[in-house]
Every structure is written in structure tokens, then in C-alpha cells.
């Protein structure tokens, strides 16, 4: 528990009048162990905040001795770690922050910046896309009061959000904008318009171009199209980030494609949620690491991020071939209702292939496919059951059950797939070029969010790193974990004034107990907040106090290097 001391105003007068007295600050965190984000050894000292800025950092034993810094408000954080706010490199808070701007599941883990845009961004939109967004809403209902990429981020902040927000512009979004859901290459004129949309988004603050290539219609884009769009982002210093075309059977080809895009477009590139999916592919992670490190040795800026679990989460669309999904949800459902097409889809669901990414086959069995979210009220009682359980209850095959559920749900079904090995999770954490992302919404354990079960990474990804893998298993030192959560992703994104505890940087600051920080969420009980984070400041505003969200909504838009605004 923190110990507070408010200095009486009258007692400040002698200090203010004395030229030799230490400076006074608005807030001083006293006596914490400071992990400044550099990866260097920590030190015990004070950190001062004035307004939205870190005003001073002083280690004890330097000038000023052990007296430290003086503040109007002083918070005793002795025995606690003090670090920069964590950066969530892969957030799906797009809609959840419209429902509840607190982003509580992230904030109480120490996340102060969420980065969205895995293939899909909330702009730019055309009229058809806006109508579709309104029609396809699930439990979260919202008005689409924006059109442009930047307009969405501004809309979030105007409504009020606790974390800072940033986003990639989605290659899927600009493709739908110009081509809809068609499986074809863009014409030269269409590609020019797509590049213009990317450039406009970069000028509005996008941090780069994001892709998600296992999903339709992103799957339909060829490498040359992606190089063209990444080059447009690169004109503004933006990076390329990708859910690659394969994380399983064709993973090496997919890594080579990402490296080719980085080389040809002249941009930095990051692999979203690096993994080798499917037990037969687990040994391939070593080949992927060697390939990435060879590219880095060549001078290419290749990095990756990850989540700290052996299961991924997406939808049942990742169990079905992309060709059946052409044209969007309604066309997809209509095809599944054709008996001949249904039989063909089920045959392909059961057949190993390198032609498309089947997470259903990568999971190994229907017992490893967990159903966690439905739009249709009549299907919600199935939340938390495996595909095998539902198939058994209905007396059908798992593949038939998957098809029936998609038809009945009117679209995709949120699904968890158990795909990876613990050994590989530890191996990835130890890589120096890895950052971390939840690949999940920012939630609260209440209201509409309880209508479905998220992957526990939404509530536990960062605390799990610090508790299980740093403290309990010693996979990496705490100072290295903090670097991977803060200055490294900030540098990869080209952000200025974020990611380090330096005077003049924005006061995104986390205070946590290294001995007690831990994740509490499980697959059976995912809506459980993490423990061990005592205080979080976002732009200098106290947003988590003594482990509880204060309700403060001080988040801002964090713009990429191409932003042309003020």
C-alpha cells in the first residue's frame, strides 16, 4: 500500500524562498527501484512529474544525496519497480474502447499505449464500409461518426480513453475500400488509389502498414501489391507489420515474403505474434529465428512481437479455405448452404495443405478448439465449450458443427486454438528483438464484455511475462523485460518522447511490485484482472491508484512519424 504525504502550502514558503533548496515538483515517486527502459541495471531513486511530463529522475547517492526530490504530492514507492508505461504492440481495442474508454484489462497491467491495426483499421471508410460496420456489430453497439483513419482516433480521444492510442493503417481496409471482397489483383488505377489512402493515413498519424494475410480478403493480395503499399507507408517513415501468410506448414515461405517486402520497400518490418503453429511445426521456430537474424545481420530492420500463451485466438474463418469466403460474410454463408460447396469445404477442412492456413488442423483435434464468442443469443450457451463437445452433443462431425455454427451465427465465431509449445514460448521471450502484444481487446470484467469469453491474454499477457517468466522462471532479467515492453517498441514505431524514463518525456509511468505481479485470468475464468501493479500514470494523470482504476481518461492519440498536423 502506498504512503502519501501532502506538504502543507505554508510549509513550502521557506523552501520556495531559498535559492539553495531543492526544486519542487507536482508529484514525486519516492524511493522506488527505477527501471528506465534502457535495459541497464536499475537504481533506487526518485522520479518527478510536472503536468504531462517527466521532470526529473534522481538516483540516490548522486547529487542531492539521499534527500531526493521534493514534491507537493509525494508517494512512497520503496520496494516497488518504477518503469515506463508498457506498449501493447497488438491491441484489438478498436471497438472495446468505444464501449468503455477505461481499457481496464490493459491499464491495470501497466499498459499506457495500445497499438491497433492488424490488417484492419477503423478507417479510411467509404459509405458501403460504414453501412457494413453498422450492420455487422455484435454485443458492442456504436455509431460510425468518422470516415478517415485519423478521424477514428480523434473520435476515441474526444469520447475519452484511459490509454494512449495509436494504429497502423490496415492493408485489408484499403483493399476493401477499393476492391470490396473480390479475389483479384487491383488495376493500376485502383492500386494508385490504395497507395493514396495509405499516404493520407500516414499524414493523419498512422505508424505504418499492417496486414493479416491468412484471412479473406487480405489473403487475395500478392506480394507486389504489399510492396507497393508498404513503400507508400515508408515514404513517411512508417514500418510494415504482418500476421504472415503462414505460421505453420508454410512458415518459412511466409517469413521470406515479409523479408522481401522489407527489402524491396525499404522499410522496417515486424512479425505479429511470432509462433510455429501445430506440433509438427514446433521445430521450425529455430529455422525462423535463424532466417530473421540473418536478415538483421544483412542490415534489415526485422523484429517480432508475441503473447505469452500456447493458444491463439481468432475465429472459425481460420478453419475454412479462403475461397469460400470471397464476397464477404453473406456470400460466404450462402455458399455454405449449398450442399455441394459444403461437402467441398468439409473435405478441405480435413485435408492438410500448404495452400492456406488451417488453424483447425494445426490445433490437432476438435478438442483443442475452444468456442468463446457468439453474436446470436441462442448460441451464447455454447460459450466455453470445445468444438468436439458441441459436435458430440449434436451428433455430427466437428467439421459439420463448425459449418452449422457459422451459418447460425450469421458470421464468424470467436475461437481459441491450442497451437504452440511452452518451450517455444520461453525461447521467443529470450530473443532480444521481441516485443509483446495481447492480440486482444481492452476490457473490464463487467457489462457487455461478460457476454463472451476472451482469451485470458486480454487480462494477463503482460503480468504473465513479469510474474511467471521473469520472476518465477528467470527466462530474462526484469530490466530486459522492461526494455522489451517500453523503449524497444517505441523505437521500432519511431515514437518520440515515449518509452523511457527521461526528463522531458511524457509521464507514462508504471509502479509495480516485482514480487507479487501476476496474471489471474484463465481459459475457464478469463474475466479476472491482473494483480501487482500499484500505480499507473498516463500523460502525468494518475490513472491506476493502489491497484484500482481511478476512472481518469487522459489518453491521447500517439501519431506516427509521417503526421503532418501540429
HELIX and SHEET records of a PDB file:
HELIX    1   1 UNK A    9  UNK A   17  1                                   9    
HELIX    2   2 UNK A   96  UNK A   99  1                                   4    
HELIX    3   3 UNK A  104  UNK A  107  1                                   4    
HELIX    4   4 UNK A  127  UNK A  135  1                                   9    
HELIX    5   5 UNK A  149  UNK A  159  1                                  11    
HELIX    6   6 UNK A  171  UNK A  179  1                                   9    
HELIX    7   7 UNK A  188  UNK A  203  1                                  16    
HELIX    8   8 UNK A  218  UNK A  220  5                                   3    
HELIX    9   9 UNK A  223  UNK A  234  1                                  12    
HELIX   10  10 UNK A  251  UNK A  265  1                                  15    
HELIX   11  11 UNK A  279  UNK A  281  5                                   3    
HELIX   12  12 UNK A  284  UNK A  297  1                                  14    
HELIX   13  13 UNK A  316  UNK A  319  5                                   4    
HELIX   14  14 UNK A  322  UNK A  325  5                                   4    
HELIX   15  15 UNK A  329  UNK A  336  1                                   8    
HELIX   16  16 UNK A  339  UNK A  350  1                                  12    
HELIX   17  17 UNK A  359  UNK A  363  1                                   5    
HELIX   18  18 UNK A  366  UNK A  368  5                                   3    
HELIX   19  19 UNK A  377  UNK A  382  5                                   6    
HELIX   20  20 UNK A  387  UNK A  394  1                                   8    
HELIX   21  21 UNK A  398  UNK A  409  1                                  12    
HELIX   22  22 UNK A  422  UNK A  429  1                                   8    
HELIX   23  23 UNK A  447  UNK A  451  5                                   5    
HELIX   24  24 UNK A  457  UNK A  464  1                                   8    
HELIX   25  25 UNK A  465  UNK A  472  3                                   8    
HELIX   26  26 UNK A  478  UNK A  485  1                                   8    
HELIX   27  27 UNK A  487  UNK A  493  1                                   7    
SHEET    1   A 5 UNK A   3  UNK A   6  0                                        
SHEET    2   A 5 UNK A  70  UNK A  76 -1                                        
SHEET    3   A 5 UNK A  24  UNK A  35  1                                        
SHEET    4   A 5 UNK A  43  UNK A  50 -1                                        
SHEET    5   A 5 UNK A  53  UNK A  59 -1                                        
SHEET    1   B 8 UNK A   3  UNK A   6  0                                        
SHEET    2   B 8 UNK A  70  UNK A  76 -1                                        
SHEET    3   B 8 UNK A  24  UNK A  35  1                                        
SHEET    4   B 8 UNK A  81  UNK A  84  1                                        
SHEET    5   B 8 UNK A 509  UNK A 512 -1                                        
SHEET    6   B 8 UNK A 533  UNK A 538 -1                                        
SHEET    7   B 8 UNK A 541  UNK A 545 -1                                        
SHEET    8   B 8 UNK A 548  UNK A 549 -1                                        
SHEET    1   C 3 UNK A  86  UNK A  88  0                                        
SHEET    2   C 3 UNK A 111  UNK A 116  1                                        
SHEET    3   C 3 UNK A 164  UNK A 167  1                                        
SHEET    1   D 6 UNK A 169  UNK A 170  0                                        
SHEET    2   D 6 UNK A 208  UNK A 212  1                                        
SHEET    3   D 6 UNK A 239  UNK A 243  1                                        
SHEET    4   D 6 UNK A 269  UNK A 271  1                                        
SHEET    5   D 6 UNK A 302  UNK A 306  1                                        
SHEET    6   D 6 UNK A 434  UNK A 436  1                                        
SHEET    1   E 3 UNK A 311  UNK A 315  0                                        
SHEET    2   E 3 UNK A 414  UNK A 418 -1                                        
SHEET    3   E 3 UNK A 369  UNK A 373 -1                                        
END                                                                             
